[in-house]
Amino acid sequence: MLERTDALALLGLASEAGEDEVESKYLILAKRHKNKDDDEPSYPGGPVFSKVTEAYHSLIGYHKLEAPVYAKLSRREKLRYLIDNYSPEIGFAVCAALLAVMMALGIYWFMNGLR
């Protein structure tokens, strides 16, 4: 993980930059990097995108756990890791599952008539 000052410098942000500014800058760099390899700079003279991603992850507090480390965690620690790092994805999956169930019930009721 990079130090905060190094990560901010890599993204081209001031030392007092907030989380919104970090996300905004990362998204801009990600759009510039579209259709390029990770070891290729986003623009001439710019940082390599894998380093940009590493800087972004260190600034937002994301840390990827390797499989052997994850396997050694307790059930509660695994759940906390998933909630901390994947809550939007979990929420989307739950909403999609509920929508699918509601559609299936609607089709069932439509086909069999409401009784």
Biopython code that builds the backbone (N, CA, C, O; Angstrom):
import numpy as np
from Bio.PDB.StructureBuilder import StructureBuilder

atoms = [
    (1, "MET", "N", (0.829, -1.183, 0.000)),
    (1, "MET", "CA", (0.000, 0.000, 0.000)),
    (1, "MET", "C", (0.876, 1.249, 0.000)),
    (1, "MET", "O", (1.911, 1.317, 0.663)),
    (2, "LEU", "N", (0.427, 2.213, -0.756)),
    (2, "LEU", "CA", (1.139, 3.471, -0.837)),
    (2, "LEU", "C", (0.783, 4.374, 0.341)),
    (2, "LEU", "O", (-0.305, 4.272, 0.908)),
    (3, "GLU", "N", (1.699, 5.243, 0.696)),
    (3, "GLU", "CA", (1.404, 6.260, 1.698)),
    (3, "GLU", "C", (0.411, 7.248, 1.098)),
    (3, "GLU", "O", (0.345, 7.398, -0.122)),
    (4, "ARG", "N", (-0.359, 7.921, 1.945)),
    (4, "ARG", "CA", (-1.395, 8.847, 1.469)),
    (4, "ARG", "C", (-0.802, 9.947, 0.593)),
    (4, "ARG", "O", (-1.367, 10.267, -0.453)),
    (5, "THR", "N", (0.323, 10.528, 0.997)),
    (5, "THR", "CA", (0.912, 11.619, 0.217)),
    (5, "THR", "C", (1.369, 11.137, -1.157)),
    (5, "THR", "O", (1.191, 11.835, -2.154)),
    (6, "ASP", "N", (1.962, 9.934, -1.208)),
    (6, "ASP", "CA", (2.406, 9.370, -2.481)),
    (6, "ASP", "C", (1.219, 9.057, -3.390)),
    (6, "ASP", "O", (1.260, 9.313, -4.593)),
    (7, "ALA", "N", (0.164, 8.501, -2.798)),
    (7, "ALA", "CA", (-1.021, 8.147, -3.576)),
    (7, "ALA", "C", (-1.689, 9.401, -4.140)),
    (7, "ALA", "O", (-2.095, 9.414, -5.302)),
    (8, "LEU", "N", (-1.806, 10.442, -3.336)),
    (8, "LEU", "CA", (-2.407, 11.696, -3.802)),
    (8, "LEU", "C", (-1.564, 12.324, -4.906)),
    (8, "LEU", "O", (-2.101, 12.844, -5.885)),
    (9, "ALA", "N", (-0.245, 12.276, -4.749)),
    (9, "ALA", "CA", (0.639, 12.826, -5.781)),
    (9, "ALA", "C", (0.509, 12.048, -7.087)),
    (9, "ALA", "O", (0.516, 12.643, -8.164)),
    (10, "LEU", "N", (0.392, 10.745, -7.001)),
    (10, "LEU", "CA", (0.246, 9.917, -8.193)),
    (10, "LEU", "C", (-1.045, 10.253, -8.946)),
    (10, "LEU", "O", (-1.071, 10.264, -10.177)),
    (11, "LEU", "N", (-2.117, 10.528, -8.191)),
    (11, "LEU", "CA", (-3.386, 10.901, -8.812)),
    (11, "LEU", "C", (-3.436, 12.369, -9.211)),
    (11, "LEU", "O", (-4.358, 12.791, -9.909)),
    (12, "GLY", "N", (-2.452, 13.150, -8.774)),
    (12, "GLY", "CA", (-2.415, 14.573, -9.117)),
    (12, "GLY", "C", (-3.378, 15.397, -8.285)),
    (12, "GLY", "O", (-3.961, 16.362, -8.777)),
    (13, "LEU", "N", (-3.547, 15.018, -7.023)),
    (13, "LEU", "CA", (-4.469, 15.721, -6.136)),
    (13, "LEU", "C", (-3.710, 16.424, -5.016)),
    (13, "LEU", "O", (-2.584, 16.057, -4.681)),
    (14, "ALA", "N", (-4.354, 17.447, -4.444)),
    (14, "ALA", "CA", (-3.770, 18.174, -3.324)),
    (14, "ALA", "C", (-3.862, 17.322, -2.055)),
    (14, "ALA", "O", (-4.647, 16.376, -1.989)),
    (15, "SER", "N", (-3.063, 17.663, -1.064)),
    (15, "SER", "CA", (-3.007, 16.860, 0.164)),
    (15, "SER", "C", (-4.299, 16.916, 0.962)),
    (15, "SER", "O", (-4.546, 16.027, 1.777)),
    (16, "GLU", "N", (-5.128, 17.924, 0.758)),
    (16, "GLU", "CA", (-6.390, 18.022, 1.492)),
    (16, "GLU", "C", (-7.584, 17.458, 0.709)),
    (16, "GLU", "O", (-8.736, 17.705, 1.068)),
    (17, "ALA", "N", (-7.309, 16.710, -0.345)),
    (17, "ALA", "CA", (-8.375, 16.145, -1.181)),
    (17, "ALA", "C", (-9.228, 15.165, -0.389)),
    (17, "ALA", "O", (-8.718, 14.357, 0.388)),
    (18, "GLY", "N", (-10.535, 15.253, -0.601)),
    (18, "GLY", "CA", (-11.480, 14.373, 0.081)),
    (18, "GLY", "C", (-11.781, 13.139, -0.754)),
    (18, "GLY", "O", (-11.267, 12.974, -1.860)),
    (19, "GLU", "N", (-12.622, 12.279, -0.201)),
    (19, "GLU", "CA", (-12.950, 11.019, -0.870)),
    (19, "GLU", "C", (-13.670, 11.261, -2.197)),
    (19, "GLU", "O", (-13.450, 10.528, -3.162)),
    (20, "ASP", "N", (-14.527, 12.281, -2.253)),
    (20, "ASP", "CA", (-15.242, 12.581, -3.502)),
    (20, "ASP", "C", (-14.277, 12.992, -4.607)),
    (20, "ASP", "O", (-14.429, 12.581, -5.757)),
    (21, "GLU", "N", (-13.287, 13.803, -4.254)),
    (21, "GLU", "CA", (-12.299, 14.233, -5.234)),
    (21, "GLU", "C", (-11.452, 13.045, -5.720)),
    (21, "GLU", "O", (-11.121, 12.950, -6.902)),
    (22, "VAL", "N", (-11.112, 12.155, -4.802)),
    (22, "VAL", "CA", (-10.325, 10.969, -5.153)),
    (22, "VAL", "C", (-11.117, 10.103, -6.132)),
    (22, "VAL", "O", (-10.582, 9.662, -7.149)),
    (23, "GLU", "N", (-12.391, 9.861, -5.823)),
    (23, "GLU", "CA", (-13.224, 9.048, -6.714)),
    (23, "GLU", "C", (-13.376, 9.704, -8.076)),
    (23, "GLU", "O", (-13.281, 9.035, -9.104)),
    (24, "SER", "N", (-13.611, 11.006, -8.088)),
    (24, "SER", "CA", (-13.790, 11.735, -9.338)),
    (24, "SER", "C", (-12.539, 11.647, -10.215)),
    (24, "SER", "O", (-12.629, 11.389, -11.416)),
    (25, "LYS", "N", (-11.383, 11.861, -9.606)),
    (25, "LYS", "CA", (-10.128, 11.813, -10.345)),
    (25, "LYS", "C", (-9.856, 10.400, -10.867)),
    (25, "LYS", "O", (-9.383, 10.230, -11.991)),
    (26, "TYR", "N", (-10.157, 9.388, -10.047)),
    (26, "TYR", "CA", (-9.949, 8.009, -10.477)),
    (26, "TYR", "C", (-10.836, 7.678, -11.674)),
    (26, "TYR", "O", (-10.385, 7.042, -12.626)),
    (27, "LEU", "N", (-12.093, 8.106, -11.625)),
    (27, "LEU", "CA", (-13.003, 7.843, -12.743)),
    (27, "LEU", "C", (-12.535, 8.539, -14.022)),
    (27, "LEU", "O", (-12.641, 7.973, -15.110)),
    (28, "ILE", "N", (-12.025, 9.750, -13.895)),
    (28, "ILE", "CA", (-11.494, 10.465, -15.063)),
    (28, "ILE", "C", (-10.324, 9.694, -15.658)),
    (28, "ILE", "O", (-10.257, 9.499, -16.872)),
    (29, "LEU", "N", (-9.407, 9.260, -14.809)),
    (29, "LEU", "CA", (-8.248, 8.495, -15.290)),
    (29, "LEU", "C", (-8.672, 7.155, -15.871)),
    (29, "LEU", "O", (-8.084, 6.689, -16.848)),
    (30, "ALA", "N", (-9.688, 6.528, -15.279)),
    (30, "ALA", "CA", (-10.174, 5.243, -15.800)),
    (30, "ALA", "C", (-10.774, 5.424, -17.197)),
    (30, "ALA", "O", (-10.588, 4.578, -18.071)),
    (31, "LYS", "N", (-11.486, 6.520, -17.398)),
    (31, "LYS", "CA", (-12.064, 6.774, -18.720)),
    (31, "LYS", "C", (-10.968, 7.035, -19.749)),
    (31, "LYS", "O", (-11.075, 6.599, -20.895)),
    (32, "ARG", "N", (-9.928, 7.737, -19.349)),
    (32, "ARG", "CA", (-8.806, 7.993, -20.255)),
    (32, "ARG", "C", (-8.073, 6.707, -20.610)),
    (32, "ARG", "O", (-7.524, 6.569, -21.704)),
    (33, "HIS", "N", (-8.073, 5.776, -19.676)),
    (33, "HIS", "CA", (-7.306, 4.542, -19.844)),
    (33, "HIS", "C", (-8.066, 3.472, -20.625)),
    (33, "HIS", "O", (-7.502, 2.428, -20.954)),
    (34, "LYS", "N", (-9.306, 3.717, -20.916)),
    (34, "LYS", "CA", (-10.161, 2.747, -21.608)),
    (34, "LYS", "C", (-9.451, 2.192, -22.846)),
    (34, "LYS", "O", (-8.843, 2.941, -23.610)),
    (35, "ASN", "N", (-9.534, 0.889, -23.033)),
    (35, "ASN", "CA", (-8.959, 0.174, -24.179)),
    (35, "ASN", "C", (-7.434, 0.174, -24.217)),
    (35, "ASN", "O", (-6.838, 0.085, -25.290)),
    (36, "LYS", "N", (-6.806, 0.272, -23.059)),
    (36, "LYS", "CA", (-5.347, 0.195, -22.985)),
    (36, "LYS", "C", (-4.968, -0.885, -21.987)),
    (36, "LYS", "O", (-5.786, -1.279, -21.155)),
    (37, "ASP", "N", (-3.736, -1.367, -22.063)),
    (37, "ASP", "CA", (-3.245, -2.366, -21.118)),
    (37, "ASP", "C", (-2.961, -1.711, -19.770)),
    (37, "ASP", "O", (-2.748, -0.501, -19.693)),
    (38, "ASP", "N", (-2.960, -2.523, -18.697)),
    (38, "ASP", "CA", (-2.705, -1.996, -17.352)),
    (38, "ASP", "C", (-1.294, -1.450, -17.189)),
    (38, "ASP", "O", (-1.058, -0.570, -16.361)),
    (39, "ASP", "N", (-0.354, -1.969, -17.976)),
    (39, "ASP", "CA", (1.024, -1.496, -17.848)),
    (39, "ASP", "C", (1.332, -0.356, -18.815)),
    (39, "ASP", "O", (2.497, -0.014, -19.018)),
    (40, "GLU", "N", (0.315, 0.225, -19.404)),
    (40, "GLU", "CA", (0.467, 1.314, -20.362)),
    (40, "GLU", "C", (-0.076, 2.603, -19.726)),
    (40, "GLU", "O", (-1.134, 2.562, -19.098)),
    (41, "PRO", "N", (0.611, 3.741, -19.870)),
    (41, "PRO", "CA", (0.102, 4.986, -19.282)),
    (41, "PRO", "C", (-1.217, 5.413, -19.922)),
    (41, "PRO", "O", (-1.465, 5.131, -21.094)),
    (42, "SER", "N", (-2.056, 6.090, -19.150)),
    (42, "SER", "CA", (-3.346, 6.569, -19.653)),
    (42, "SER", "C", (-3.146, 7.641, -20.714)),
    (42, "SER", "O", (-3.924, 7.734, -21.663)),
    (43, "TYR", "N", (-2.122, 8.435, -20.557)),
    (43, "TYR", "CA", (-1.787, 9.502, -21.507)),
    (43, "TYR", "C", (-0.271, 9.657, -21.496)),
    (43, "TYR", "O", (0.377, 9.256, -20.529)),
    (44, "PRO", "N", (0.303, 10.226, -22.538)),
    (44, "PRO", "CA", (1.771, 10.338, -22.594)),
    (44, "PRO", "C", (2.330, 11.048, -21.358)),
    (44, "PRO", "O", (1.900, 12.146, -21.005)),
    (45, "GLY", "N", (3.280, 10.405, -20.724)),
    (45, "GLY", "CA", (3.905, 10.971, -19.529)),
    (45, "GLY", "C", (3.102, 10.731, -18.267)),
    (45, "GLY", "O", (3.518, 11.152, -17.187)),
    (46, "GLY", "N", (1.963, 10.066, -18.374)),
    (46, "GLY", "CA", (1.103, 9.813, -17.219)),
    (46, "GLY", "C", (1.498, 8.545, -16.493)),
    (46, "GLY", "O", (2.343, 7.787, -16.968)),
    (47, "PRO", "N", (0.887, 8.315, -15.346)),
    (47, "PRO", "CA", (1.212, 7.109, -14.571)),
    (47, "PRO", "C", (0.615, 5.856, -15.201)),
    (47, "PRO", "O", (-0.369, 5.923, -15.937)),
    (48, "VAL", "N", (1.217, 4.733, -14.904)),
    (48, "VAL", "CA", (0.710, 3.439, -15.346)),
    (48, "VAL", "C", (-0.585, 3.177, -14.564)),
    (48, "VAL", "O", (-0.661, 3.453, -13.366)),
    (49, "PHE", "N", (-1.593, 2.645, -15.248)),
    (49, "PHE", "CA", (-2.911, 2.538, -14.626)),
    (49, "PHE", "C", (-2.938, 1.587, -13.429)),
    (49, "PHE", "O", (-3.712, 1.805, -12.497)),
    (50, "SER", "N", (-2.120, 0.551, -13.433)),
    (50, "SER", "CA", (-2.096, -0.343, -12.273)),
    (50, "SER", "C", (-1.644, 0.417, -11.026)),
    (50, "SER", "O", (-2.117, 0.135, -9.925)),
    (51, "LYS", "N", (-0.742, 1.371, -11.188)),
    (51, "LYS", "CA", (-0.300, 2.207, -10.063)),
    (51, "LYS", "C", (-1.407, 3.164, -9.632)),
    (51, "LYS", "O", (-1.572, 3.442, -8.444)),
    (52, "VAL", "N", (-2.171, 3.669, -10.616)),
    (52, "VAL", "CA", (-3.298, 4.550, -10.308)),
    (52, "VAL", "C", (-4.327, 3.785, -9.477)),
    (52, "VAL", "O", (-4.852, 4.308, -8.495)),
    (53, "THR", "N", (-4.609, 2.556, -9.872)),
    (53, "THR", "CA", (-5.567, 1.732, -9.136)),
    (53, "THR", "C", (-5.064, 1.430, -7.735)),
    (53, "THR", "O", (-5.834, 1.464, -6.775)),
    (54, "GLU", "N", (-3.778, 1.135, -7.615)),
    (54, "GLU", "CA", (-3.193, 0.885, -6.296)),
    (54, "GLU", "C", (-3.312, 2.128, -5.407)),
    (54, "GLU", "O", (-3.632, 2.016, -4.224)),
    (55, "ALA", "N", (-3.057, 3.301, -5.972)),
    (55, "ALA", "CA", (-3.180, 4.548, -5.218)),
    (55, "ALA", "C", (-4.626, 4.774, -4.784)),
    (55, "ALA", "O", (-4.882, 5.155, -3.642)),
    (56, "TYR", "N", (-5.559, 4.543, -5.687)),
    (56, "TYR", "CA", (-6.984, 4.708, -5.369)),
    (56, "TYR", "C", (-7.394, 3.762, -4.245)),
    (56, "TYR", "O", (-8.066, 4.178, -3.301)),
    (57, "HIS", "N", (-6.996, 2.492, -4.338)),
    (57, "HIS", "CA", (-7.351, 1.525, -3.306)),
    (57, "HIS", "C", (-6.758, 1.899, -1.952)),
    (57, "HIS", "O", (-7.414, 1.729, -0.925)),
    (58, "SER", "N", (-5.546, 2.398, -1.937)),
    (58, "SER", "CA", (-4.950, 2.765, -0.655)),
    (58, "SER", "C", (-5.646, 3.986, -0.059)),
    (58, "SER", "O", (-5.732, 4.108, 1.163)),
    (59, "LEU", "N", (-6.144, 4.890, -0.901)),
    (59, "LEU", "CA", (-6.820, 6.086, -0.392)),
    (59, "LEU", "C", (-8.226, 5.793, 0.128)),
    (59, "LEU", "O", (-8.679, 6.430, 1.079)),
    (60, "ILE", "N", (-8.914, 4.840, -0.483)),
    (60, "ILE", "CA", (-10.271, 4.545, -0.015)),
    (60, "ILE", "C", (-10.294, 3.441, 1.033)),
    (60, "ILE", "O", (-11.344, 3.157, 1.610)),
    (61, "GLY", "N", (-9.147, 2.816, 1.286)),
    (61, "GLY", "CA", (-9.060, 1.810, 2.329)),
    (61, "GLY", "C", (-9.371, 0.396, 1.880)),
    (61, "GLY", "O", (-9.569, -0.486, 2.715)),
    (62, "TYR", "N", (-9.416, 0.165, 0.582)),
    (62, "TYR", "CA", (-9.683, -1.179, 0.072)),
    (62, "TYR", "C", (-8.409, -2.001, 0.119)),
    (62, "TYR", "O", (-7.340, -1.522, -0.257)),
    (63, "HIS", "N", (-8.520, -3.226, 0.577)),
    (63, "HIS", "CA", (-7.380, -4.136, 0.526)),
    (63, "HIS", "C", (-7.895, -5.518, 0.155)),
    (63, "HIS", "O", (-8.803, -6.051, 0.793)),
    (64, "LYS", "N", (-7.311, -6.077, -0.867)),
    (64, "LYS", "CA", (-7.726, -7.388, -1.359)),
    (64, "LYS", "C", (-7.062, -8.464, -0.509)),
    (64, "LYS", "O", (-5.859, -8.423, -0.251)),
    (65, "LEU", "N", (-7.864, -9.413, -0.087)),
    (65, "LEU", "CA", (-7.326, -10.536, 0.672)),
    (65, "LEU", "C", (-7.018, -11.684, -0.266)),
    (65, "LEU", "O", (-7.823, -12.021, -1.135)),
    (66, "GLU", "N", (-5.880, -12.270, -0.094)),
    (66, "GLU", "CA", (-5.516, -13.445, -0.871)),
    (66, "GLU", "C", (-6.313, -14.641, -0.342)),
    (66, "GLU", "O", (-6.713, -14.655, 0.822)),
    (67, "ALA", "N", (-6.538, -15.627, -1.184)),
    (67, "ALA", "CA", (-7.368, -16.782, -0.829)),
    (67, "ALA", "C", (-6.903, -17.495, 0.448)),
    (67, "ALA", "O", (-7.743, -17.810, 1.291)),
    (68, "PRO", "N", (-5.594, -17.765, 0.627)),
    (68, "PRO", "CA", (-5.181, -18.453, 1.864)),
    (68, "PRO", "C", (-5.463, -17.622, 3.122)),
    (68, "PRO", "O", (-5.808, -18.172, 4.168)),
    (69, "VAL", "N", (-5.317, -16.313, 3.016)),
    (69, "VAL", "CA", (-5.585, -15.443, 4.164)),
    (69, "VAL", "C", (-7.079, -15.414, 4.443)),
    (69, "VAL", "O", (-7.497, -15.500, 5.598)),
    (70, "TYR", "N", (-7.885, -15.294, 3.397)),
    (70, "TYR", "CA", (-9.340, -15.258, 3.538)),
    (70, "TYR", "C", (-9.856, -16.562, 4.145)),
    (70, "TYR", "O", (-10.776, -16.546, 4.963)),
    (71, "ALA", "N", (-9.274, -17.673, 3.752)),
    (71, "ALA", "CA", (-9.709, -18.977, 4.255)),
    (71, "ALA", "C", (-9.482, -19.102, 5.764)),
    (71, "ALA", "O", (-10.218, -19.827, 6.434)),
    (72, "LYS", "N", (-8.494, -18.420, 6.302)),
    (72, "LYS", "CA", (-8.174, -18.518, 7.724)),
    (72, "LYS", "C", (-9.047, -17.612, 8.595)),
    (72, "LYS", "O", (-9.016, -17.728, 9.820)),
    (73, "LEU", "N", (-9.829, -16.708, 7.981)),
    (73, "LEU", "CA", (-10.662, -15.802, 8.753)),
    (73, "LEU", "C", (-11.862, -16.544, 9.343)),
    (73, "LEU", "O", (-12.327, -17.545, 8.800)),
    (74, "SER", "N", (-12.346, -16.023, 10.467)),
    (74, "SER", "CA", (-13.551, -16.598, 11.052)),
    (74, "SER", "C", (-14.759, -16.187, 10.203)),
    (74, "SER", "O", (-14.658, -15.299, 9.356)),
    (75, "ARG", "N", (-15.872, -16.824, 10.432)),
    (75, "ARG", "CA", (-17.078, -16.520, 9.661)),
    (75, "ARG", "C", (-17.475, -15.049, 9.821)),
    (75, "ARG", "O", (-17.871, -14.404, 8.850)),
    (76, "ARG", "N", (-17.369, -14.527, 11.028)),
    (76, "ARG", "CA", (-17.718, -13.125, 11.290)),
    (76, "ARG", "C", (-16.764, -12.175, 10.548)),
    (76, "ARG", "O", (-17.204, -11.170, 9.990)),
    (77, "GLU", "N", (-15.463, -12.488, 10.543)),
    (77, "GLU", "CA", (-14.490, -11.650, 9.838)),
    (77, "GLU", "C", (-14.729, -11.682, 8.332)),
    (77, "GLU", "O", (-14.588, -10.659, 7.662)),
    (78, "LYS", "N", (-15.090, -12.851, 7.792)),
    (78, "LYS", "CA", (-15.399, -12.944, 6.363)),
    (78, "LYS", "C", (-16.615, -12.103, 6.015)),
    (78, "LYS", "O", (-16.620, -11.396, 5.007)),
    (79, "LEU", "N", (-17.642, -12.178, 6.846)),
    (79, "LEU", "CA", (-18.847, -11.392, 6.616)),
    (79, "LEU", "C", (-18.546, -9.898, 6.680)),
    (79, "LEU", "O", (-19.036, -9.131, 5.850)),
    (80, "ARG", "N", (-17.751, -9.482, 7.649)),
    (80, "ARG", "CA", (-17.378, -8.067, 7.781)),
    (80, "ARG", "C", (-16.596, -7.604, 6.543)),
    (80, "ARG", "O", (-16.824, -6.500, 6.048)),
    (81, "TYR", "N", (-15.678, -8.440, 6.043)),
    (81, "TYR", "CA", (-14.907, -8.101, 4.852)),
    (81, "TYR", "C", (-15.831, -7.924, 3.652)),
    (81, "TYR", "O", (-15.696, -6.960, 2.898)),
    (82, "LEU", "N", (-16.769, -8.854, 3.476)),
    (82, "LEU", "CA", (-17.695, -8.769, 2.348)),
    (82, "LEU", "C", (-18.572, -7.522, 2.434)),
    (82, "LEU", "O", (-18.779, -6.841, 1.430)),
    (83, "ILE", "N", (-19.084, -7.221, 3.617)),
    (83, "ILE", "CA", (-19.931, -6.042, 3.780)),
    (83, "ILE", "C", (-19.136, -4.762, 3.545)),
    (83, "ILE", "O", (-19.618, -3.844, 2.882)),
    (84, "ASP", "N", (-17.928, -4.700, 4.083)),
    (84, "ASP", "CA", (-17.105, -3.496, 3.925)),
    (84, "ASP", "C", (-16.731, -3.221, 2.474)),
    (84, "ASP", "O", (-16.678, -2.065, 2.054)),
    (85, "ASN", "N", (-16.470, -4.284, 1.701)),
    (85, "ASN", "CA", (-15.940, -4.080, 0.353)),
    (85, "ASN", "C", (-16.932, -4.331, -0.779)),
    (85, "ASN", "O", (-16.687, -3.908, -1.909)),
    (86, "TYR", "N", (-18.034, -5.002, -0.506)),
    (86, "TYR", "CA", (-18.950, -5.365, -1.585)),
    (86, "TYR", "C", (-20.410, -5.044, -1.283)),
    (86, "TYR", "O", (-21.295, -5.673, -1.864)),
    (87, "SER", "N", (-20.694, -4.098, -0.405)),
    (87, "SER", "CA", (-22.087, -3.818, -0.049)),
    (87, "SER", "C", (-22.941, -3.353, -1.237)),
    (87, "SER", "O", (-24.098, -3.768, -1.314)),
    (88, "PRO", "N", (-22.454, -2.521, -2.167)),
    (88, "PRO", "CA", (-23.314, -2.167, -3.317)),
    (88, "PRO", "C", (-23.665, -3.385, -4.172)),
    (88, "PRO", "O", (-24.803, -3.524, -4.621)),
    (89, "GLU", "N", (-22.702, -4.253, -4.391)),
    (89, "GLU", "CA", (-22.955, -5.443, -5.193)),
    (89, "GLU", "C", (-23.939, -6.382, -4.497)),
    (89, "GLU", "O", (-24.796, -6.981, -5.146)),
    (90, "ILE", "N", (-23.813, -6.509, -3.171)),
    (90, "ILE", "CA", (-24.731, -7.353, -2.416)),
    (90, "ILE", "C", (-26.143, -6.779, -2.487)),
    (90, "ILE", "O", (-27.106, -7.519, -2.682)),
    (91, "GLY", "N", (-26.266, -5.468, -2.330)),
    (91, "GLY", "CA", (-27.566, -4.822, -2.416)),
    (91, "GLY", "C", (-28.209, -5.012, -3.781)),
    (91, "GLY", "O", (-29.404, -5.292, -3.877)),
    (92, "PHE", "N", (-27.423, -4.862, -4.824)),
    (92, "PHE", "CA", (-27.942, -5.055, -6.184)),
    (92, "PHE", "C", (-28.414, -6.490, -6.382)),
    (92, "PHE", "O", (-29.477, -6.714, -6.962)),
    (93, "ALA", "N", (-27.647, -7.457, -5.913)),
    (93, "ALA", "CA", (-28.019, -8.867, -6.071)),
    (93, "ALA", "C", (-29.313, -9.179, -5.331)),
    (93, "ALA", "O", (-30.164, -9.904, -5.847)),
    (94, "VAL", "N", (-29.467, -8.640, -4.128)),
    (94, "VAL", "CA", (-30.693, -8.866, -3.359)),
    (94, "VAL", "C", (-31.885, -8.251, -4.076)),
    (94, "VAL", "O", (-32.936, -8.883, -4.175)),
    (95, "CYS", "N", (-31.739, -7.022, -4.579)),
    (95, "CYS", "CA", (-32.829, -6.376, -5.315)),
    (95, "CYS", "C", (-33.182, -7.152, -6.583)),
    (95, "CYS", "O", (-34.360, -7.314, -6.901)),
    (96, "ALA", "N", (-32.185, -7.627, -7.300)),
    (96, "ALA", "CA", (-32.434, -8.393, -8.521)),
    (96, "ALA", "C", (-33.158, -9.698, -8.192)),
    (96, "ALA", "O", (-34.061, -10.099, -8.926)),
    (97, "ALA", "N", (-32.780, -10.364, -7.105)),
    (97, "ALA", "CA", (-33.444, -11.603, -6.710)),
    (97, "ALA", "C", (-34.898, -11.337, -6.317)),
    (97, "ALA", "O", (-35.789, -12.098, -6.692)),
    (98, "LEU", "N", (-35.141, -10.263, -5.568)),
    (98, "LEU", "CA", (-36.513, -9.919, -5.188)),
    (98, "LEU", "C", (-37.359, -9.590, -6.411)),
    (98, "LEU", "O", (-38.519, -9.994, -6.490)),
    (99, "LEU", "N", (-36.794, -8.866, -7.353)),
    (99, "LEU", "CA", (-37.502, -8.540, -8.588)),
    (99, "LEU", "C", (-37.849, -9.806, -9.362)),
    (99, "LEU", "O", (-38.957, -9.924, -9.884)),
    (100, "ALA", "N", (-36.924, -10.747, -9.444)),
    (100, "ALA", "CA", (-37.171, -12.005, -10.143)),
    (100, "ALA", "C", (-38.300, -12.794, -9.469)),
    (100, "ALA", "O", (-39.149, -13.365, -10.153)),
    (101, "VAL", "N", (-38.311, -12.827, -8.142)),
    (101, "VAL", "CA", (-39.370, -13.533, -7.408)),
    (101, "VAL", "C", (-40.709, -12.846, -7.646)),
    (101, "VAL", "O", (-41.716, -13.515, -7.877)),
    (102, "MET", "N", (-40.728, -11.515, -7.593)),
    (102, "MET", "CA", (-41.970, -10.779, -7.819)),
    (102, "MET", "C", (-42.491, -11.000, -9.230)),
    (102, "MET", "O", (-43.699, -11.143, -9.420)),
    (103, "MET", "N", (-41.614, -11.032, -10.216)),
    (103, "MET", "CA", (-42.037, -11.286, -11.590)),
    (103, "MET", "C", (-42.581, -12.706, -11.736)),
    (103, "MET", "O", (-43.589, -12.914, -12.411)),
    (104, "ALA", "N", (-41.931, -13.672, -11.117)),
    (104, "ALA", "CA", (-42.398, -15.057, -11.187)),
    (104, "ALA", "C", (-43.774, -15.192, -10.545)),
    (104, "ALA", "O", (-44.642, -15.874, -11.089)),
    (105, "LEU", "N", (-43.986, -14.554, -9.397)),
    (105, "LEU", "CA", (-45.298, -14.594, -8.749)),
    (105, "LEU", "C", (-46.356, -13.902, -9.600)),
    (105, "LEU", "O", (-47.487, -14.377, -9.700)),
    (106, "GLY", "N", (-45.991, -12.791, -10.208)),
    (106, "GLY", "CA", (-46.923, -12.084, -11.079)),
    (106, "GLY", "C", (-47.333, -12.926, -12.270)),
    (106, "GLY", "O", (-48.508, -12.960, -12.636)),
    (107, "ILE", "N", (-46.379, -13.600, -12.873)),
    (107, "ILE", "CA", (-46.683, -14.475, -14.011)),
    (107, "ILE", "C", (-47.549, -15.638, -13.551)),
    (107, "ILE", "O", (-48.496, -16.013, -14.243)),
    (108, "TYR", "N", (-47.239, -16.216, -12.395)),
    (108, "TYR", "CA", (-48.018, -17.327, -11.860)),
    (108, "TYR", "C", (-49.464, -16.895, -11.614)),
    (108, "TYR", "O", (-50.400, -17.589, -12.009)),
    (109, "TRP", "N", (-49.640, -15.736, -10.953)),
    (109, "TRP", "CA", (-50.976, -15.261, -10.658)),
    (109, "TRP", "C", (-51.737, -14.909, -11.935)),
    (109, "TRP", "O", (-52.940, -15.150, -12.031)),
    (110, "PHE", "N", (-51.043, -14.344, -12.904)),
    (110, "PHE", "CA", (-51.685, -13.988, -14.178)),
    (110, "PHE", "C", (-52.151, -15.237, -14.914)),
    (110, "PHE", "O", (-53.257, -15.270, -15.452)),
    (111, "MET", "N", (-51.308, -16.263, -14.936)),
    (111, "MET", "CA", (-51.644, -17.490, -15.649)),
    (111, "MET", "C", (-52.769, -18.267, -14.966)),
    (111, "MET", "O", (-53.588, -18.892, -15.639)),
    (112, "ASN", "N", (-52.810, -18.231, -13.644)),
    (112, "ASN", "CA", (-53.796, -19.019, -12.897)),
    (112, "ASN", "C", (-54.976, -18.179, -12.391)),
    (112, "ASN", "O", (-55.891, -18.710, -11.761)),
    (113, "GLY", "N", (-54.953, -16.914, -12.658)),
    (113, "GLY", "CA", (-56.013, -16.045, -12.165)),
    (113, "GLY", "C", (-55.854, -15.790, -10.681)),
    (113, "GLY", "O", (-55.414, -16.668, -9.939)),
    (114, "LEU", "N", (-56.206, -14.611, -10.253)),
    (114, "LEU", "CA", (-56.112, -14.280, -8.829)),
    (114, "LEU", "C", (-57.231, -14.986, -8.085)),
    (114, "LEU", "O", (-58.398, -14.815, -8.436)),
    (115, "ARG", "N", (-56.917, -15.755, -7.093)),
    (115, "ARG", "CA", (-57.933, -16.497, -6.328)),
    (115, "ARG", "C", (-57.959, -16.037, -4.917)),
    (115, "ARG", "O", (-58.747, -16.542, -4.118)),
]
sb = StructureBuilder()
sb.init_structure("model")
sb.init_model(0)
sb.init_chain("A")
sb.init_seg("    ")
for serial, (resi, resn, name, xyz) in enumerate(atoms, 1):
    if name == "N":
        sb.init_residue(resn, " ", resi, " ")
    sb.init_atom(name, np.array(xyz, "f"), 0.0, 1.0, " ", f" {name:<3s}", serial, name[0])
structure = sb.get_structure()
